[in-house]
């Protein structure tokens, strides 16, 4: 990770064009994401517990355009309604703090079960242990990527949560094969 970071810093310091370096140094307008996130935060402030209702972000967002927040890309809200491009923020806006707590609890619980299973299964076959570790690492990467797109309705989220929850059984089966 350190080598990759050093290569990135060296590239943007020494070789990148001025426009590429400027873009890397600031969020800019985030191609509209920042505007969508601002509207979602306003929704969350106005409806903190229950949100605006599941799937209602595009329908409720236009009511927030005449407000006090600056929206350079208001077209993404008024003319071509978009999702928030942030799974967690959209869940907060649509389902409130209760919905976000449930989603984060499911993700955290599934990850905790998987990590605990990996730590408690030293007798598992080497292949099963590597597959389990790889699954956890891939899941963390996927959950991190969900900061940049709305995927709470995608089946991959729920499949990975189920896969993480079943890792203890997979590792137990792997330890029986290793013996």
C-alpha positions, 0 to 999 in steps of 0.5 A, a space after each residue: 500500500 505504501 509503494 502504491 501511495 508513493 507511486 501515486 504521489 510521485 506521478 501527480 507531483 512530477 508527471 501529471 498535467 496541471 488539470 489532472 493534478 488539480 482534480 486529484 487535489 480537490 473534490 470539485 463538484 464530484 460530477 454531481 455527487 456532492 449535490 446529491 449528498 447535500 440533498 440527502 443530508 438535508 433529508 436526513 436532518 429533516 426526517 432523522 428517525 424514519 427518513 422519507 421512505 424506501 425508494 423515495 429519494 428521487 421523488 423527495 429530492 426536488 423539494 430540497 432544490 429551492 433551499 439554502 444549499 448550493 446545487 450547481 448540478 440541480 439537473 440531477 435532481 429536477 430533470 434526470 432524478 438520480 440516486 445519491 451514489 452513496 449506499 449509506 447516505 441514501 439509506 439514512 435519507 430514505 430509512 432514517 437512523 433506524 434503517 442505517 443502524 440496521 444496515 450497518 449492524 448487518 454488515 458489521 455483524 456479518 464481518 464479525 462472524 466471518 473474522 471470528 470464524 477465521 480466527 477460530 479455525 486454525 485446523 481448516 485446510 489452507 485452501 479454505 482459510 485463504 478463500 475465507 480471508 479473500 472473501 472478507 477482504 473482498 467484502 470490505 472492498 465492496 462495502 468501501 465502494 458503496 460509499 460511491 454508488 447506491 447498491 442497497 437494492 442490488 443482490 450482490 450486497 445480500 449475497 455477500 452478507 449471506 456468504 460472510 455469515 456462512 463462513 463458519 460452516 465452510 471453515 468447519 467443513 474445510 477442517 474436517 477435510 484437512 484431517 
